[in-house]
Amino acid sequence: MIYHKQTTTSTNDDARDKQYGHLDAIWAEHQSSGRGQRGHVWLSDEGQNLTFSVVLTPEFLPISEQFLLSEIVALAIVDALDEYGIAAQIKWTNDIYVGGNKIAGILIEHSLSGDCLTRTIAGIGLNVNQVEFSSDLPNPISMTSVTGRSYDRRELLETILRKLEALYNQLQNGGASAIQKRYIATMYLLDMKSVYALPNGEQFEATIRGVLPTGHLRLEHGDGVVRDYAFKEVEFVLPHKR
């Protein structure tokens, strides 16, 4: 079910309320404290985009396999955009890119019980009809920017939820391997050399060779050695920051 709000602090915070169940979506026109990855703030013009959170209850999935949930959420957005004629890719871990520009971001938060997941909240911000963005944003793009068309946001949200439900069912029915292969095949800059940065600011060139089931990014360095990096251990450097 879709719960549509005019304003809230954060849809991810709202989604923690036990009144919301599996595949419920909390959609807000305005978030006063919307969050993105790496502590960033998600900015969105009111009434133009989709900012929402989806509740999942993956009690069948071990904690060690939690990255699969990030994969299905990202793939659901890619699949939904494809239905609208927009080819998108996944920038590790959870940004969605069209060309070299960011069209969506995802923030995944988990609740645990012992060795199992009990509740996962996927916060999603998708640029839909907005065409002018703050100069503080490095590389934003929207569906309208790509196609020149405007979109019914509720219909789009229903499409995303339909795609997500199909991928969730695939995962629950033993389809993890196929999902992982699709995620890797859809990765932005796969098998392409680019610039990355370590937490200390040191930059280096490397080539993406895939991602492990744990979510670790596999980078081949210039010396041919492949190293695996966890989230926050390495970051892609946008061209204007090099």
C-alpha positions as CSV (number, residue, x, y, z in Angstrom):
1,M,0.0,0.0,0.0
2,I,1.1,3.6,-0.7
3,Y,0.9,6.1,2.1
4,H,1.2,9.7,0.7
5,K,2.2,12.5,3.0
6,Q,2.6,16.2,2.3
7,T,5.5,16.6,4.7
8,T,7.5,14.6,7.2
9,T,11.0,14.6,8.8
10,S,12.2,11.5,7.0
11,T,10.3,8.7,5.3
12,N,12.9,6.2,6.5
13,D,12.1,7.2,10.1
14,D,8.4,7.0,9.5
15,A,8.8,3.5,8.0
16,R,10.1,2.2,11.3
17,D,6.6,2.4,12.7
18,K,5.1,-1.1,13.0
19,Q,1.9,0.0,11.4
20,Y,3.7,-0.4,8.0
21,G,4.1,-3.8,6.7
22,H,5.9,-5.6,3.9
23,L,6.1,-3.6,0.6
24,D,4.3,-0.7,2.1
25,A,5.6,2.6,0.7
26,I,5.7,5.9,2.6
27,W,5.8,8.7,0.0
28,A,6.4,12.4,1.1
29,E,6.3,15.5,-1.0
30,H,8.7,17.2,1.5
31,Q,11.3,15.8,4.0
32,S,12.8,18.3,6.4
33,S,15.6,15.8,7.3
34,G,15.8,13.6,4.2
35,R,19.0,11.5,4.3
36,G,21.3,10.1,1.6
37,Q,24.4,7.8,1.6
38,R,27.6,8.8,3.4
39,G,25.7,11.3,5.6
40,H,24.6,13.5,2.7
41,V,21.3,15.3,2.6
42,W,18.8,14.5,-0.2
43,L,17.5,17.7,-1.8
44,S,14.3,17.6,-3.8
45,D,11.9,20.3,-5.1
46,E,8.5,19.7,-3.6
47,G,5.9,18.1,-5.9
48,Q,8.5,17.3,-8.7
49,N,10.2,14.0,-7.7
50,L,9.7,10.8,-5.8
51,T,11.0,10.6,-2.2
52,F,9.8,7.5,-0.5
53,S,10.7,4.5,1.7
54,V,9.7,0.9,1.2
55,V,9.4,-1.6,4.0
56,L,10.7,-5.2,3.5
57,T,10.5,-8.0,6.0
58,P,13.3,-10.4,4.8
59,E,13.3,-12.8,7.8
60,F,14.4,-15.6,5.5
61,L,17.7,-13.9,4.7
62,P,20.9,-14.3,6.8
63,I,22.6,-11.0,7.8
64,S,25.7,-12.1,5.8
65,E,23.5,-11.8,2.6
66,Q,22.0,-8.4,3.3
67,F,23.6,-6.8,0.3
68,L,21.2,-8.8,-1.9
69,L,18.5,-6.4,-0.7
70,S,20.4,-3.4,-1.9
71,E,20.8,-5.2,-5.2
72,I,17.1,-5.9,-5.7
73,V,16.1,-2.3,-4.8
74,A,18.6,-0.9,-7.3
75,L,17.6,-3.3,-10.0
76,A,13.9,-2.5,-9.4
77,I,14.6,1.2,-10.2
78,V,16.7,0.3,-13.2
79,D,13.9,-2.0,-14.5
80,A,11.2,0.7,-13.9
81,L,13.2,3.3,-15.8
82,D,13.7,0.8,-18.6
83,E,9.9,0.5,-18.8
84,Y,9.9,4.3,-19.5
85,G,12.6,4.0,-22.1
86,I,15.4,5.2,-20.0
87,A,18.6,3.1,-19.8
88,A,20.2,3.3,-16.3
89,Q,23.1,1.8,-14.5
90,I,24.0,1.2,-10.9
91,K,26.9,3.1,-9.4
92,W,28.2,1.0,-6.5
93,T,26.7,0.8,-4.0
94,N,23.3,2.4,-4.4
95,D,23.3,5.3,-6.8
96,I,21.4,5.1,-10.1
97,Y,23.1,6.8,-13.1
98,V,21.9,7.7,-16.6
99,G,25.0,8.4,-18.6
100,G,27.4,10.1,-16.2
101,N,24.7,11.7,-14.1
102,K,22.8,10.7,-11.0
103,I,19.1,10.2,-11.3
104,A,18.4,8.4,-8.1
105,G,19.9,7.5,-4.7
106,I,19.1,4.8,-2.2
107,L,19.6,4.5,1.5
108,I,19.2,1.0,3.0
109,E,18.7,0.6,6.8
110,H,18.3,-2.8,8.5
111,S,16.9,-4.1,11.8
112,L,18.3,-7.3,13.1
113,S,17.3,-10.1,15.4
114,G,20.1,-12.6,16.2
115,D,21.6,-13.8,12.9
116,C,18.6,-12.7,10.8
117,L,17.1,-9.6,9.3
118,T,13.7,-8.7,10.6
119,R,13.0,-5.4,8.8
120,T,14.7,-3.5,6.0
121,I,13.8,0.0,5.0
122,A,14.8,1.2,1.5
123,G,14.8,5.0,1.2
124,I,14.7,6.2,-2.4
125,G,15.0,9.6,-4.0
126,L,14.3,9.6,-7.7
127,N,14.5,12.8,-9.8
128,V,11.4,12.8,-12.0
129,N,10.0,16.1,-13.3
130,Q,12.5,18.6,-11.9
131,V,14.7,20.3,-14.5
132,E,16.6,22.9,-12.5
133,F,18.9,21.8,-9.7
134,S,21.0,23.5,-7.0
135,S,24.5,24.4,-8.2
136,D,25.7,22.6,-5.0
137,L,24.7,19.2,-6.5
138,P,27.5,17.7,-8.6
139,N,25.8,15.8,-11.4
140,P,22.0,15.6,-11.1
141,I,19.6,14.6,-13.9
142,S,15.9,13.7,-14.0
143,M,13.6,11.7,-16.2
144,T,12.3,14.9,-17.7
145,S,15.8,16.1,-18.4
146,V,16.5,12.9,-20.3
147,T,13.2,12.6,-22.4
148,G,11.6,16.0,-22.4
149,R,8.4,14.5,-21.0
150,S,6.7,14.8,-17.7
151,Y,5.5,11.8,-15.7
152,D,2.7,10.7,-13.4
153,R,4.6,10.1,-10.2
154,R,2.1,7.8,-8.5
155,E,2.1,5.6,-11.6
156,L,5.9,5.5,-11.6
157,L,5.9,4.6,-7.9
158,E,3.5,1.7,-8.6
159,T,5.8,0.5,-11.3
160,I,8.8,0.6,-9.0
161,L,6.9,-1.4,-6.3
162,R,5.8,-3.9,-8.9
163,K,9.4,-4.5,-10.1
164,L,10.6,-4.7,-6.5
165,E,8.0,-7.3,-5.5
166,A,9.0,-9.5,-8.5
167,L,12.7,-9.3,-7.6
168,Y,12.0,-9.9,-3.9
169,N,10.0,-13.0,-4.8
170,Q,12.8,-14.2,-7.1
171,L,15.3,-13.7,-4.2
172,Q,13.0,-15.6,-1.8
173,N,12.6,-18.4,-4.2
174,G,16.4,-19.1,-4.6
175,G,17.3,-16.6,-7.3
176,A,20.2,-15.0,-5.5
177,S,22.8,-16.0,-8.1
178,A,20.9,-14.6,-11.0
179,I,20.2,-11.3,-9.1
180,Q,24.0,-10.9,-8.4
181,K,24.9,-11.5,-12.0
182,R,22.3,-8.9,-13.2
183,Y,23.6,-6.4,-10.6
184,I,27.2,-6.8,-11.8
185,A,26.2,-6.6,-15.5
186,T,24.3,-3.4,-14.7
187,M,27.2,-1.7,-12.9
188,Y,28.3,1.8,-13.9
189,L,31.9,1.8,-15.2
190,L,32.2,-2.0,-15.1
191,D,35.5,-3.0,-16.7
192,M,36.4,0.6,-17.3
193,K,39.3,2.5,-15.7
194,S,38.4,5.4,-13.5
195,V,39.6,7.4,-10.5
196,Y,38.9,6.4,-6.9
197,A,39.8,7.9,-3.5
198,L,40.7,6.4,-0.1
199,P,39.4,7.9,3.1
200,N,42.7,9.8,3.5
201,G,42.2,11.5,0.2
202,E,44.7,9.5,-1.8
203,Q,43.5,9.0,-5.4
204,F,44.3,6.1,-7.7
205,E,43.2,4.7,-11.0
206,A,41.5,1.3,-11.0
207,T,39.0,-0.9,-13.0
208,I,35.8,-2.4,-11.6
209,R,35.9,-6.1,-12.0
210,G,32.6,-6.8,-10.1
211,V,31.2,-7.0,-6.6
212,L,31.2,-9.8,-4.0
213,P,28.0,-11.2,-2.4
214,T,29.1,-9.2,0.7
215,G,28.9,-6.0,-1.3
216,H,32.6,-5.5,-1.4
217,L,33.7,-3.7,-4.6
218,R,36.4,-5.5,-6.7
219,L,39.0,-3.1,-8.1
220,E,41.9,-4.0,-10.3
221,H,44.8,-1.7,-9.7
222,G,47.3,-0.6,-12.3
223,D,49.7,-3.3,-11.1
224,G,47.2,-6.0,-12.0
225,V,46.4,-6.8,-8.3
226,V,42.6,-7.0,-7.5
227,R,41.6,-5.6,-4.1
228,D,38.2,-5.7,-2.4
229,Y,36.8,-2.6,-0.8
230,A,33.9,-2.3,1.7
231,F,31.5,0.7,1.7
232,K,33.2,3.8,2.9
233,E,36.7,2.3,2.2
234,V,36.8,3.8,-1.3
235,E,34.8,6.3,-3.2
236,F,34.4,7.1,-6.9
237,V,35.8,10.5,-7.8
238,L,33.7,12.6,-10.1
239,P,35.6,14.2,-12.9
240,H,35.2,17.7,-11.6
241,K,36.8,16.7,-8.3
242,R,40.0,15.2,-9.7
